[in-house]
Amino acid sequence: MDIHSYFNGLGGKTRDDYDSRGRVIAITDPLVATMRRSYSEADEVVAETDPLGRTTTAGYDGAGRQMWPCEPQR
């Protein structure tokens, strides 16, 4: 895993975590809220979980085009 950090204009630090394939798997903002992503073997984002634990999923066709997003329940 690789980690990159950067600062915004107010000095807040954001951290990006990458997997061994160079894909962003987590982004942690200055308030320490983390968004996580999961990928398919074809490097398609198939799930994204926001800092509140709500997960959005996505499906793709055989050509790799996103066919449907499924928004989290509120």
Residue frames as a rotation matrix with the C-alpha (Angstrom) as fourth column:
MET 1
0.589 0.808 0.000 0.00
0.808 -0.589 0.000 0.00
0.000 0.000 -1.000 0.00
ASP 2
-0.596 -0.701 0.392 1.16
0.711 -0.687 -0.149 3.53
0.374 0.190 0.908 -0.77
ILE 3
0.364 0.686 -0.631 0.06
0.876 -0.482 -0.019 6.69
-0.316 -0.546 -0.776 1.04
HIS 4
-0.531 -0.434 0.728 0.10
0.634 -0.773 0.002 10.26
0.562 0.463 0.686 -0.24
SER 5
0.152 0.551 -0.820 -0.75
0.899 -0.423 -0.118 13.31
-0.412 -0.719 -0.560 1.88
TYR 6
-0.544 -0.284 0.790 -1.36
0.605 -0.785 0.135 16.91
0.581 0.551 0.599 0.90
PHE 7
-0.538 0.265 -0.800 -2.50
0.644 -0.484 -0.593 20.11
-0.544 -0.834 0.090 2.59
ASN 8
0.326 0.692 0.644 -5.26
0.904 -0.428 0.003 22.54
0.278 0.581 -0.765 1.65
GLY 9
-0.076 -0.360 0.930 -4.93
0.261 -0.907 -0.330 26.33
0.962 0.217 0.163 1.87
LEU 10
0.572 0.355 0.739 -6.01
-0.585 -0.456 0.671 26.30
0.575 -0.816 -0.053 5.52
GLY 11
-0.390 -0.851 0.351 -3.41
-0.892 0.253 -0.375 23.72
0.231 -0.460 -0.858 6.52
GLY 12
0.423 0.613 0.667 -5.84
-0.710 0.682 -0.175 20.79
-0.562 -0.400 0.724 6.65
LYS 13
-0.651 -0.756 -0.063 -4.25
-0.676 0.541 0.501 17.47
-0.345 0.369 -0.863 5.70
THR 14
0.633 0.758 -0.156 -5.88
-0.741 0.537 -0.403 15.00
-0.222 0.371 0.902 3.30
ARG 15
-0.459 -0.777 0.430 -4.49
-0.615 0.628 0.477 11.48
-0.641 -0.046 -0.766 2.94
ASP 16
0.508 0.527 -0.681 -4.96
-0.852 0.424 -0.308 9.14
0.127 0.737 0.664 -0.02
ASP 17
-0.145 -0.497 0.855 -4.27
-0.481 0.791 0.378 5.41
-0.865 -0.357 -0.354 0.41
TYR 18
0.194 0.099 -0.976 -3.48
-0.969 0.175 -0.175 3.33
0.154 0.980 0.130 -2.69
ASP 19
0.797 0.062 0.600 -3.51
-0.207 0.963 0.174 -0.43
-0.567 -0.263 0.780 -3.16
SER 20
-0.089 -0.923 0.376 -0.73
0.141 0.362 0.922 -2.43
-0.986 0.135 0.098 -4.85
ARG 21
-0.069 0.135 0.988 -2.31
0.978 0.204 0.040 -1.72
-0.196 0.970 -0.146 -8.26
GLY 22
-0.908 -0.411 0.086 -2.18
0.419 -0.897 0.138 2.07
0.020 0.162 0.987 -7.76
ARG 23
-0.157 0.937 0.313 -5.92
0.419 -0.224 0.880 2.49
0.894 0.269 -0.358 -7.16
VAL 24
-0.670 0.021 0.742 -7.20
-0.571 -0.652 -0.498 4.91
0.473 -0.758 0.449 -4.50
ILE 25
-0.389 0.523 -0.758 -8.81
0.481 0.817 0.317 2.76
0.785 -0.242 -0.570 -1.81
ALA 26
0.317 0.505 -0.803 -9.33
0.946 -0.234 0.226 5.40
-0.074 -0.831 -0.552 0.89
ILE 27
-0.300 -0.334 0.894 -9.39
0.320 -0.918 -0.236 9.18
0.899 0.215 0.382 1.19
THR 28
0.120 0.263 -0.957 -9.20
0.993 -0.048 0.111 10.71
-0.017 -0.964 -0.267 4.66
ASP 29
0.343 0.107 0.933 -10.05
0.404 -0.914 -0.044 14.41
0.848 0.392 -0.356 4.88
PRO 30
-0.528 -0.647 0.550 -8.84
-0.152 -0.565 -0.811 17.03
0.835 -0.512 0.200 7.41
LEU 31
0.038 0.623 0.781 -11.73
-0.963 -0.186 0.194 16.18
0.266 -0.760 0.593 9.75
VAL 32
-0.803 -0.486 0.346 -10.55
-0.546 0.832 -0.100 12.53
-0.239 -0.270 -0.933 9.76
ALA 33
0.370 0.900 0.230 -13.60
-0.494 0.401 -0.772 11.37
-0.787 0.172 0.593 7.83
THR 34
-0.691 -0.714 0.110 -12.72
-0.353 0.466 0.811 8.50
-0.630 0.522 -0.575 5.50
MET 35
0.530 0.722 -0.444 -14.27
-0.773 0.195 -0.604 7.48
-0.349 0.663 0.662 2.18
ARG 36
-0.391 -0.653 0.649 -13.40
-0.309 0.757 0.576 3.95
-0.867 0.025 -0.497 0.96
ARG 37
0.273 0.412 -0.869 -13.56
-0.958 0.031 -0.286 2.36
-0.091 0.911 0.403 -2.50
SER 38
-0.034 -0.234 0.972 -13.67
-0.063 0.971 0.232 -1.23
-0.997 -0.053 -0.047 -3.73
TYR 39
-0.152 -0.160 -0.975 -12.76
-0.938 -0.286 0.194 -2.32
-0.310 0.945 -0.106 -7.26
SER 40
0.908 0.366 0.204 -13.48
-0.246 0.859 -0.448 -5.18
-0.339 0.357 0.870 -9.65
GLU 41
0.219 -0.844 0.490 -10.69
0.544 0.522 0.657 -7.19
-0.810 0.123 0.573 -11.27
ALA 42
0.164 -0.084 0.983 -11.16
0.953 -0.243 -0.180 -4.88
0.254 0.966 0.040 -14.29
ASP 43
-0.783 -0.568 -0.253 -10.32
0.621 -0.723 -0.302 -1.83
-0.011 -0.393 0.919 -12.08
GLU 44
-0.252 0.787 0.564 -13.93
0.139 -0.547 0.826 -0.58
0.958 0.286 0.028 -12.06
VAL 45
-0.890 0.063 0.452 -15.18
-0.447 -0.324 -0.834 1.11
0.094 -0.944 0.317 -8.88
VAL 46
-0.469 0.735 -0.490 -17.89
0.252 0.643 0.723 -1.27
0.846 0.215 -0.487 -7.65
ALA 47
0.528 0.638 -0.561 -18.52
0.764 -0.066 0.642 0.20
0.372 -0.767 -0.522 -4.20
GLU 48
-0.511 -0.606 0.610 -17.82
0.172 -0.767 -0.619 3.45
0.843 -0.211 0.495 -2.41
THR 49
0.262 0.546 -0.796 -18.51
0.900 0.159 0.406 3.95
0.348 -0.823 -0.450 1.29
ASP 50
0.221 -0.124 0.967 -18.83
-0.012 -0.992 -0.125 7.48
0.975 0.016 -0.221 2.62
PRO 51
-0.732 -0.622 0.276 -17.69
-0.241 -0.143 -0.960 8.64
0.637 -0.770 -0.045 6.08
LEU 52
-0.226 0.735 0.639 -21.18
-0.972 -0.123 -0.202 7.95
-0.070 -0.667 0.742 7.48
GLY 53
-0.669 -0.142 0.730 -20.97
-0.254 0.966 -0.044 4.29
-0.699 -0.215 -0.683 6.43
ARG 54
0.511 0.858 -0.052 -23.40
-0.289 0.115 -0.950 4.58
-0.809 0.501 0.307 3.50
THR 55
-0.528 -0.729 0.435 -22.33
0.108 0.451 0.886 2.48
-0.843 0.515 -0.159 0.51
THR 56
0.450 0.529 -0.719 -23.03
-0.710 -0.276 -0.648 3.24
-0.541 0.803 0.252 -3.15
THR 57
-0.170 -0.480 0.860 -22.54
0.216 0.834 0.508 0.32
-0.961 0.272 -0.038 -5.56
ALA 58
0.113 0.158 -0.981 -22.22
-0.867 -0.467 -0.175 0.22
-0.486 0.870 0.084 -9.34
GLY 59
0.298 0.019 0.954 -22.59
0.285 0.953 -0.108 -2.37
-0.911 0.304 0.279 -12.11
TYR 60
-0.252 -0.518 -0.818 -20.90
-0.703 -0.483 0.522 -2.52
-0.665 0.706 -0.242 -15.49
ASP 61
0.869 0.486 -0.097 -21.59
-0.402 0.576 -0.712 -4.19
-0.291 0.658 0.695 -18.83
GLY 62
0.688 -0.584 0.431 -19.13
0.598 0.793 0.121 -6.40
-0.412 0.175 0.894 -20.73
ALA 63
0.375 -0.538 0.755 -17.55
0.626 -0.454 -0.634 -3.34
0.684 0.710 0.167 -22.37
GLY 64
-0.484 -0.627 -0.610 -16.81
0.864 -0.235 -0.445 -1.75
0.136 -0.743 0.656 -18.99
ARG 65
-0.571 0.367 0.734 -19.51
-0.088 -0.917 0.390 0.92
0.816 0.158 0.555 -19.21
GLN 66
-0.961 0.274 0.022 -21.24
-0.017 0.023 -1.000 1.80
-0.274 -0.961 -0.018 -15.98
MET 67
-0.633 0.774 -0.006 -24.81
0.313 0.263 0.912 0.58
0.708 0.576 -0.409 -16.32
TRP 68
0.515 0.852 0.096 -26.27
0.220 -0.239 0.946 1.40
0.828 -0.466 -0.311 -12.93
PRO 69
-0.746 -0.582 0.324 -25.37
-0.212 -0.254 -0.944 3.11
0.632 -0.772 0.066 -9.73
CYS 70
0.236 0.792 -0.563 -27.21
0.581 0.350 0.735 2.10
0.779 -0.500 -0.377 -6.58
GLU 71
-0.184 -0.265 0.947 -27.37
-0.413 -0.853 -0.319 4.98
0.892 -0.450 0.048 -4.12
PRO 72
-0.906 -0.182 -0.383 -27.18
0.250 0.499 -0.830 4.27
0.343 -0.847 -0.406 -0.40
GLN 73
0.161 0.976 -0.148 -30.36
0.678 -0.001 0.735 4.13
0.717 -0.219 -0.662 1.62
ARG 74
-0.444 -0.277 0.852 -30.89
-0.266 -0.867 -0.420 7.11
0.855 -0.413 0.312 3.90
